[in-house]
Amino acid sequence: MEKKKQEIGTINWTDITVPDAEALKRFYENLIGWTSEGIPMKEGDNAYEDYVMKSPDGKAVAGICHLKGVNQSLPPTWIVYITVENVEKSLQKALGLGGKLIKKYHTKEGKLMYVIVQDLAGAVFGMAEPY
């Protein structure tokens, strides 16, 4: 089955970063009926797992992450990721309009993968190119 490419301007993902991702994972498993799949992470020599949360039918619907490693600067709130045509251009436009950069994430090859920005009202959101 071919995966559909995200459309520009749509929300394509949501996740949350918290000090105790394991406890929050269990909360949503019990509340909503989500299941989880661990994603291996590493901070220095310490290995841990963040989680992809899945609906009862197995569809990936959200992420729950530890406040560690690349996620250390993120607030404990659900962050939506909006699909944009070009992350770097969208970031520069956001900054020009008064937004504030919270985090940049690059691939191992150095390509800008996504950014997290704070808007004028203080809300935090991400922007990513279609994948």
PyRosetta script that sets phi, psi and omega in degrees:
from pyrosetta import init, pose_from_sequence

init()
pose = pose_from_sequence("MEKKKQEIGTINWTDITVPDAEALKRFYENLIGWTSEGIPMKEGDNAYEDYVMKSPDGKAVAGICHLKGVNQSLPPTWIVYITVENVEKSLQKALGLGGKLIKKYHTKEGKLMYVIVQDLAGAVFGMAEPY")
pose.set_psi(1, 128.6)
pose.set_omega(1, -178.6)
pose.set_phi(2, -78.7)
pose.set_psi(2, 133.3)
pose.set_omega(2, 178.4)
pose.set_phi(3, -80.8)
pose.set_psi(3, 132.5)
pose.set_omega(3, -179.0)
pose.set_phi(4, -76.8)
pose.set_psi(4, 132.7)
pose.set_omega(4, 178.1)
pose.set_phi(5, -72.6)
pose.set_psi(5, 139.5)
pose.set_omega(5, -179.4)
pose.set_phi(6, -65.9)
pose.set_psi(6, 146.4)
pose.set_omega(6, 178.1)
pose.set_phi(7, -88.6)
pose.set_psi(7, 142.5)
pose.set_omega(7, 177.8)
pose.set_phi(8, -57.1)
pose.set_psi(8, 134.1)
pose.set_omega(8, 177.6)
pose.set_phi(9, 90.1)
pose.set_psi(9, -2.0)
pose.set_omega(9, -179.8)
pose.set_phi(10, -101.5)
pose.set_psi(10, 157.1)
pose.set_omega(10, 175.1)
pose.set_phi(11, -81.7)
pose.set_psi(11, 123.8)
pose.set_omega(11, -175.4)
pose.set_phi(12, -111.8)
pose.set_psi(12, -8.7)
pose.set_omega(12, -179.2)
pose.set_phi(13, -165.4)
pose.set_psi(13, 161.0)
pose.set_omega(13, 171.7)
pose.set_phi(14, -146.2)
pose.set_psi(14, 142.7)
pose.set_omega(14, 174.0)
pose.set_phi(15, -151.2)
pose.set_psi(15, 170.1)
pose.set_omega(15, -179.3)
pose.set_phi(16, -137.9)
pose.set_psi(16, 143.2)
pose.set_omega(16, 179.2)
pose.set_phi(17, -119.5)
pose.set_psi(17, 124.9)
pose.set_omega(17, -174.7)
pose.set_phi(18, -140.7)
pose.set_psi(18, 160.7)
pose.set_omega(18, 178.1)
pose.set_phi(19, -61.6)
pose.set_psi(19, -34.5)
pose.set_omega(19, -178.4)
pose.set_phi(20, -124.5)
pose.set_psi(20, 80.9)
pose.set_omega(20, -178.2)
pose.set_phi(21, -64.5)
pose.set_psi(21, -32.3)
pose.set_omega(21, 179.9)
pose.set_phi(22, -61.2)
pose.set_psi(22, -46.1)
pose.set_omega(22, -179.6)
pose.set_phi(23, -66.0)
pose.set_psi(23, -40.8)
pose.set_omega(23, -179.5)
pose.set_phi(24, -69.5)
pose.set_psi(24, -36.3)
pose.set_omega(24, 175.4)
pose.set_phi(25, -57.3)
pose.set_psi(25, -48.5)
pose.set_omega(25, 179.6)
pose.set_phi(26, -63.5)
pose.set_psi(26, -38.4)
pose.set_omega(26, 178.1)
pose.set_phi(27, -55.7)
pose.set_psi(27, -51.6)
pose.set_omega(27, -177.9)
pose.set_phi(28, -72.4)
pose.set_psi(28, -30.9)
pose.set_omega(28, 174.6)
pose.set_phi(29, -61.7)
pose.set_psi(29, -43.9)
pose.set_omega(29, -179.6)
pose.set_phi(30, -75.0)
pose.set_psi(30, -37.5)
pose.set_omega(30, -177.3)
pose.set_phi(31, -75.8)
pose.set_psi(31, -51.4)
pose.set_omega(31, -171.3)
pose.set_phi(32, -98.2)
pose.set_psi(32, -25.2)
pose.set_omega(32, -174.3)
pose.set_phi(33, 93.0)
pose.set_psi(33, 11.6)
pose.set_omega(33, 176.4)
pose.set_phi(34, -65.0)
pose.set_psi(34, 153.3)
pose.set_omega(34, 168.0)
pose.set_phi(35, -110.8)
pose.set_psi(35, 169.9)
pose.set_omega(35, -177.2)
pose.set_phi(36, -132.2)
pose.set_psi(36, 153.6)
pose.set_omega(36, 173.3)
pose.set_phi(37, -128.9)
pose.set_psi(37, 124.3)
pose.set_omega(37, -179.1)
pose.set_phi(38, -73.2)
pose.set_psi(38, 144.5)
pose.set_omega(38, 175.0)
pose.set_phi(39, -118.9)
pose.set_psi(39, 116.3)
pose.set_omega(39, -178.3)
pose.set_phi(40, -61.4)
pose.set_psi(40, 131.6)
pose.set_omega(40, 178.1)
pose.set_phi(41, -129.7)
pose.set_psi(41, 165.0)
pose.set_omega(41, 179.7)
pose.set_phi(42, -148.0)
pose.set_psi(42, 137.6)
pose.set_omega(42, 174.0)
pose.set_phi(43, -129.7)
pose.set_psi(43, 103.1)
pose.set_omega(43, -172.9)
pose.set_phi(44, 64.7)
pose.set_psi(44, -125.5)
pose.set_omega(44, 178.0)
pose.set_phi(45, -90.9)
pose.set_psi(45, -4.5)
pose.set_omega(45, -176.5)
pose.set_phi(46, -90.9)
pose.set_psi(46, 121.8)
pose.set_omega(46, 176.7)
pose.set_phi(47, -98.5)
pose.set_psi(47, 144.7)
pose.set_omega(47, 177.5)
pose.set_phi(48, -156.0)
pose.set_psi(48, 177.7)
pose.set_omega(48, 178.9)
pose.set_phi(49, -123.9)
pose.set_psi(49, 135.9)
pose.set_omega(49, 162.8)
pose.set_phi(50, -96.3)
pose.set_psi(50, 175.4)
pose.set_omega(50, -171.4)
pose.set_phi(51, -133.4)
pose.set_psi(51, 137.6)
pose.set_omega(51, 165.1)
pose.set_phi(52, -94.0)
pose.set_psi(52, 124.1)
pose.set_omega(52, 179.0)
pose.set_phi(53, -94.2)
pose.set_psi(53, 139.1)
pose.set_omega(53, -175.6)
pose.set_phi(54, -124.2)
pose.set_psi(54, 145.2)
pose.set_omega(54, 176.0)
pose.set_phi(55, -67.3)
pose.set_psi(55, 166.4)
pose.set_omega(55, 179.2)
pose.set_phi(56, -54.9)
pose.set_psi(56, -26.0)
pose.set_omega(56, 178.4)
pose.set_phi(57, -90.2)
pose.set_psi(57, 6.5)
pose.set_omega(57, 174.4)
pose.set_phi(58, 93.3)
pose.set_psi(58, 3.5)
pose.set_omega(58, -179.7)
pose.set_phi(59, -79.3)
pose.set_psi(59, 131.0)
pose.set_omega(59, 176.3)
pose.set_phi(60, -66.6)
pose.set_psi(60, 125.5)
pose.set_omega(60, -174.9)
pose.set_phi(61, -123.0)
pose.set_psi(61, -21.1)
pose.set_omega(61, -175.9)
pose.set_phi(62, -167.9)
pose.set_psi(62, 169.4)
pose.set_omega(62, 175.5)
pose.set_phi(63, -124.4)
pose.set_psi(63, 145.9)
pose.set_omega(63, 173.0)
pose.set_phi(64, -125.2)
pose.set_psi(64, 121.0)
pose.set_omega(64, -171.8)
pose.set_phi(65, -123.2)
pose.set_psi(65, 151.7)
pose.set_omega(65, 174.7)
pose.set_phi(66, -78.7)
pose.set_psi(66, 148.6)
pose.set_omega(66, 176.3)
pose.set_phi(67, -79.7)
pose.set_psi(67, 69.3)
pose.set_omega(67, -176.5)
pose.set_phi(68, -145.0)
pose.set_psi(68, 170.0)
pose.set_omega(68, 172.5)
pose.set_phi(69, 50.3)
pose.set_psi(69, -128.8)
pose.set_omega(69, -176.8)
pose.set_phi(70, -67.0)
pose.set_psi(70, -13.0)
pose.set_omega(70, -177.5)
pose.set_phi(71, -99.7)
pose.set_psi(71, 8.7)
pose.set_omega(71, -174.6)
pose.set_phi(72, -58.3)
pose.set_psi(72, -28.4)
pose.set_omega(72, -174.2)
pose.set_phi(73, -95.3)
pose.set_psi(73, 5.1)
pose.set_omega(73, -173.8)
pose.set_phi(74, -89.7)
pose.set_psi(74, 142.5)
pose.set_omega(74, 177.4)
pose.set_phi(75, -76.2)
pose.set_psi(75, 155.4)
pose.set_omega(75, 179.7)
pose.set_phi(76, -81.2)
pose.set_psi(76, 73.3)
pose.set_omega(76, 179.2)
pose.set_phi(77, -144.3)
pose.set_psi(77, 152.8)
pose.set_omega(77, 175.9)
pose.set_phi(78, -65.8)
pose.set_psi(78, 126.6)
pose.set_omega(78, 179.7)
pose.set_phi(79, -110.1)
pose.set_psi(79, 127.7)
pose.set_omega(79, 175.1)
pose.set_phi(80, -95.4)
pose.set_psi(80, 146.6)
pose.set_omega(80, 178.3)
pose.set_phi(81, -113.0)
pose.set_psi(81, 122.3)
pose.set_omega(81, -177.4)
pose.set_phi(82, -101.0)
pose.set_psi(82, 135.2)
pose.set_omega(82, 179.2)
pose.set_phi(83, -76.6)
pose.set_psi(83, 127.1)
pose.set_omega(83, 176.8)
pose.set_phi(84, -125.4)
pose.set_psi(84, 158.8)
pose.set_omega(84, -178.9)
pose.set_phi(85, -69.4)
pose.set_psi(85, -40.0)
pose.set_omega(85, -177.1)
pose.set_phi(86, -142.5)
pose.set_psi(86, 113.3)
pose.set_omega(86, -175.4)
pose.set_phi(87, -61.5)
pose.set_psi(87, -46.5)
pose.set_omega(87, -176.7)
pose.set_phi(88, -62.4)
pose.set_psi(88, -46.1)
pose.set_omega(88, 178.9)
pose.set_phi(89, -64.0)
pose.set_psi(89, -40.5)
pose.set_omega(89, 179.6)
pose.set_phi(90, -66.6)
pose.set_psi(90, -37.7)
pose.set_omega(90, 176.6)
pose.set_phi(91, -62.3)
pose.set_psi(91, -47.8)
pose.set_omega(91, -179.4)
pose.set_phi(92, -61.6)
pose.set_psi(92, -38.9)
pose.set_omega(92, 177.9)
pose.set_phi(93, -65.4)
pose.set_psi(93, -43.7)
pose.set_omega(93, 178.7)
pose.set_phi(94, -59.7)
pose.set_psi(94, -44.4)
pose.set_omega(94, 179.3)
pose.set_phi(95, -64.3)
pose.set_psi(95, -39.6)
pose.set_omega(95, 177.9)
pose.set_phi(96, -65.1)
pose.set_psi(96, -26.8)
pose.set_omega(96, 179.4)
pose.set_phi(97, -90.0)
pose.set_psi(97, 3.0)
pose.set_omega(97, 177.5)
pose.set_phi(98, 104.2)
pose.set_psi(98, 3.8)
pose.set_omega(98, 176.8)
pose.set_phi(99, -72.4)
pose.set_psi(99, 166.9)
pose.set_omega(99, -177.9)
pose.set_phi(100, -126.1)
pose.set_psi(100, 130.1)
pose.set_omega(100, 178.0)
pose.set_phi(101, -73.2)
pose.set_psi(101, 127.8)
pose.set_omega(101, 176.0)
pose.set_phi(102, -100.8)
pose.set_psi(102, -42.8)
pose.set_omega(102, -175.8)
pose.set_phi(103, -159.2)
pose.set_psi(103, 141.4)
pose.set_omega(103, 169.7)
pose.set_phi(104, -114.6)
pose.set_psi(104, 142.4)
pose.set_omega(104, 175.4)
pose.set_phi(105, -129.4)
pose.set_psi(105, 123.3)
pose.set_omega(105, 179.3)
pose.set_phi(106, -107.2)
pose.set_psi(106, 150.2)
pose.set_omega(106, 172.5)
pose.set_phi(107, -71.9)
pose.set_psi(107, 170.6)
pose.set_omega(107, 176.7)
pose.set_phi(108, -58.9)
pose.set_psi(108, -28.0)
pose.set_omega(108, -179.9)
pose.set_phi(109, -81.7)
pose.set_psi(109, -4.4)
pose.set_omega(109, 177.8)
pose.set_phi(110, 94.3)
pose.set_psi(110, 0.0)
pose.set_omega(110, 178.7)
pose.set_phi(111, -76.5)
pose.set_psi(111, 135.5)
pose.set_omega(111, 177.0)
pose.set_phi(112, -67.0)
pose.set_psi(112, 117.7)
pose.set_omega(112, -175.0)
pose.set_phi(113, -92.6)
pose.set_psi(113, -47.8)
pose.set_omega(113, 177.2)
pose.set_phi(114, -157.6)
pose.set_psi(114, 163.6)
pose.set_omega(114, 175.7)
pose.set_phi(115, -132.3)
pose.set_psi(115, 155.1)
pose.set_omega(115, 172.5)
pose.set_phi(116, -120.7)
pose.set_psi(116, 130.0)
pose.set_omega(116, -171.5)
pose.set_phi(117, -129.2)
pose.set_psi(117, 151.5)
pose.set_omega(117, 171.9)
pose.set_phi(118, -104.9)
pose.set_psi(118, 130.4)
pose.set_omega(118, -179.0)
pose.set_phi(119, -85.6)
pose.set_psi(119, -176.2)
pose.set_omega(119, -176.3)
pose.set_phi(120, -63.8)
pose.set_psi(120, -26.5)
pose.set_omega(120, -179.8)
pose.set_phi(121, -87.6)
pose.set_psi(121, -5.9)
pose.set_omega(121, -178.7)
pose.set_phi(122, 97.6)
pose.set_psi(122, -3.2)
pose.set_omega(122, 178.5)
pose.set_phi(123, -74.1)
pose.set_psi(123, 146.2)
pose.set_omega(123, -177.5)
pose.set_phi(124, -109.5)
pose.set_psi(124, 135.8)
pose.set_omega(124, 178.8)
pose.set_phi(125, -147.5)
pose.set_psi(125, 163.5)
pose.set_omega(125, 177.4)
pose.set_phi(126, -111.9)
pose.set_psi(126, 159.7)
pose.set_omega(126, 173.7)
pose.set_phi(127, -132.5)
pose.set_psi(127, 135.3)
pose.set_omega(127, 180.0)
pose.set_phi(128, -145.0)
pose.set_psi(128, 152.9)
pose.set_omega(128, 176.4)
pose.set_phi(129, -80.2)
pose.set_psi(129, 158.7)
pose.set_omega(129, 177.9)
pose.set_phi(130, -59.1)
pose.set_psi(130, 145.8)
pose.set_omega(130, 175.6)
pose.set_phi(131, -132.0)
pose.dump_pdb("model.pdb")
